[in-house]
Amino acid sequence: MAIEDLESWWRELLSSCDIVQYEDDTVSEEEAGHRYDRYVELADLVEGTEGPEAVTALVGSLRAEEDYGAHQAIYGALERFPSLDRARGVVSAAAELLNLPMDNSGQVLQLVAVLSSEEALAEFSAALGELEPEARRGMTALIAQHENDEWLADERAHGRLRADETDRAHPYPR
């Protein structure tokens, strides 16, 4: 089923993404289960034709440290987008990406690095280069950290994401 009203979908996605954590006894189990189920349902509605704005919303929804498997639906939804839309949406979500739990940001960046066409990677680099300096530095540092750790450390992903040709973390052109 296609998403008919992207703005309403986005609002509901962001209101349901705060997955109730195990130790949180302020929310009933029934409500926690309802939020979890609805979050997964909203991700499953994505066909991949909704554009970069939907990618931005999906990335911004990955806030929960413990997701109990719900984020797999989000990653699956991100995979359905054309690589250009995915790259553009992830850069648009830079501020959110910098504040996500590390595993979540790493998995998003890995999807971009591994699943993107060369055109999408060039678009990603150009868009990163156009971010405000603080956001660009934050994204460059995040990418470098993930390249030193597991998410972007392997040969499929390492060195594929950069802010532009003159980025200090990756001084050599592709």
C-alpha positions as CSV (number, residue, x, y, z in Angstrom):
1,M,0.0,0.0,0.0
2,A,1.5,3.3,-1.1
3,I,1.9,6.2,1.3
4,E,-0.7,8.8,0.3
5,D,0.2,11.6,2.7
6,L,3.9,11.7,3.2
7,E,3.8,14.5,5.9
8,S,1.2,12.6,8.0
9,W,3.2,9.4,7.6
10,W,6.4,11.2,8.6
11,R,4.7,12.6,11.8
12,E,3.4,9.2,12.8
13,L,6.7,7.5,12.1
14,L,8.5,10.0,14.3
15,S,5.9,9.7,17.1
16,S,6.1,5.9,17.1
17,C,9.8,5.5,16.8
18,D,10.6,6.0,20.5
19,I,10.5,2.2,21.2
20,V,9.8,1.6,24.8
21,Q,12.9,0.3,26.5
22,Y,12.8,-2.8,28.6
23,E,13.4,-1.0,31.9
24,D,10.8,1.6,31.2
25,D,7.8,0.8,33.4
26,T,6.0,4.1,32.7
27,V,4.3,2.7,29.6
28,S,2.1,-0.4,29.7
29,E,3.1,-3.5,27.8
30,E,0.1,-3.2,25.6
31,E,1.0,0.4,24.6
32,A,4.6,-0.5,24.1
33,G,3.6,-3.4,21.8
34,H,1.2,-1.1,19.9
35,R,3.9,1.5,19.3
36,Y,6.4,-1.2,18.2
37,D,3.9,-2.8,15.8
38,R,2.9,0.6,14.3
39,Y,6.5,1.6,13.8
40,V,7.2,-1.6,11.8
41,E,3.9,-1.2,9.9
42,L,4.8,2.3,8.9
43,A,8.2,1.2,7.6
44,D,6.6,-1.6,5.7
45,L,4.4,0.9,3.8
46,V,7.5,2.3,2.1
47,E,7.8,1.3,-1.5
48,G,10.9,3.2,-2.3
49,T,9.2,5.7,-4.6
50,E,8.5,8.3,-2.0
51,G,11.7,10.3,-2.6
52,P,14.6,11.5,-0.4
53,E,12.2,13.1,2.1
54,A,11.0,9.7,3.2
55,V,14.7,8.5,3.5
56,T,15.3,11.5,5.8
57,A,12.3,10.5,7.9
58,L,13.4,6.9,8.1
59,V,16.9,7.8,9.2
60,G,15.6,10.3,11.8
61,S,13.5,7.6,13.3
62,L,16.4,5.3,14.3
63,R,16.7,6.9,17.7
64,A,16.2,3.9,20.0
65,E,19.3,2.2,21.4
66,E,17.5,-1.1,21.9
67,D,15.1,-1.6,19.0
68,Y,14.2,-5.3,19.6
69,G,14.4,-5.9,15.8
70,A,12.1,-3.0,14.7
71,H,15.0,-1.2,13.0
72,Q,15.4,-4.1,10.6
73,A,12.1,-2.9,9.0
74,I,13.6,0.6,8.6
75,Y,16.9,-0.7,7.0
76,G,14.8,-2.9,4.7
77,A,12.7,0.2,3.7
78,L,16.0,2.1,3.0
79,E,17.2,-0.6,0.7
80,R,14.1,-0.2,-1.5
81,F,15.0,3.3,-2.6
82,P,17.0,4.1,-5.7
83,S,20.5,4.9,-4.7
84,L,20.3,8.6,-5.6
85,D,17.3,9.1,-3.4
86,R,18.9,7.1,-0.6
87,A,22.1,9.2,-0.8
88,R,20.3,12.5,-1.0
89,G,18.0,11.6,1.9
90,V,20.8,10.4,4.2
91,V,22.7,13.7,3.6
92,S,19.6,15.6,4.4
93,A,19.4,13.7,7.6
94,A,22.9,14.6,8.6
95,A,21.9,16.4,11.8
96,E,19.8,13.4,12.9
97,L,22.5,10.9,11.8
98,L,25.1,12.6,14.0
99,N,22.8,12.1,17.1
100,L,21.8,8.4,16.5
101,P,23.3,5.5,18.4
102,M,26.5,4.5,16.7
103,D,25.3,1.2,15.4
104,N,22.3,2.8,13.8
105,S,24.4,5.5,12.0
106,G,26.9,2.9,11.0
107,Q,24.3,0.7,9.4
108,V,22.8,3.6,7.5
109,L,26.2,4.8,6.2
110,Q,27.0,1.2,5.2
111,L,23.8,0.9,3.2
112,V,24.8,4.1,1.3
113,A,28.4,2.9,0.8
114,V,27.6,-0.6,-0.4
115,L,24.3,-0.2,-2.3
116,S,25.1,3.1,-4.1
117,S,25.9,3.6,-7.8
118,E,28.9,5.7,-8.6
119,E,26.6,8.5,-9.5
120,A,24.9,8.3,-6.1
121,L,28.3,8.3,-4.3
122,A,29.3,11.4,-6.3
123,E,26.0,13.1,-5.3
124,F,26.6,12.1,-1.7
125,S,30.1,13.6,-1.7
126,A,28.9,16.8,-3.4
127,A,26.0,17.2,-0.9
128,L,28.2,16.5,2.1
129,G,30.6,19.2,0.8
130,E,27.7,21.7,0.7
131,L,26.7,21.1,4.4
132,E,27.4,23.8,6.9
133,P,31.0,23.5,8.1
134,E,30.1,22.1,11.6
135,A,27.8,19.4,10.1
136,R,30.4,18.6,7.4
137,R,33.1,18.1,10.1
138,G,30.7,16.0,12.2
139,M,29.8,13.8,9.2
140,T,33.5,13.5,8.2
141,A,34.4,12.4,11.7
142,L,31.5,10.0,11.9
143,I,32.5,8.4,8.6
144,A,36.1,8.1,9.7
145,Q,35.1,6.6,13.0
146,H,33.0,4.0,11.2
147,E,35.8,3.2,8.8
148,N,38.0,2.5,11.9
149,D,35.3,0.3,13.4
150,E,33.2,-2.4,11.8
151,W,30.5,-0.6,9.7
152,L,32.7,0.9,7.0
153,A,35.9,-0.9,7.6
154,D,35.7,-3.7,5.0
155,E,36.7,-3.4,1.3
156,R,33.2,-3.0,0.1
157,A,32.6,0.3,2.1
158,H,36.0,1.8,3.2
159,G,36.8,5.0,1.4
160,R,33.6,5.2,-0.6
161,L,32.0,8.0,1.4
162,R,33.7,11.4,1.6
163,A,32.6,15.0,1.9
164,D,34.3,16.1,-1.4
165,E,37.5,15.6,-3.3
166,T,39.4,17.8,-0.8
167,D,38.0,16.3,2.4
168,R,40.8,16.1,4.9
169,A,39.8,12.6,6.1
170,H,40.2,11.3,2.5
171,P,42.7,13.6,0.7
172,Y,43.0,11.5,-2.4
173,P,40.4,11.6,-5.2
174,R,38.5,8.4,-6.0
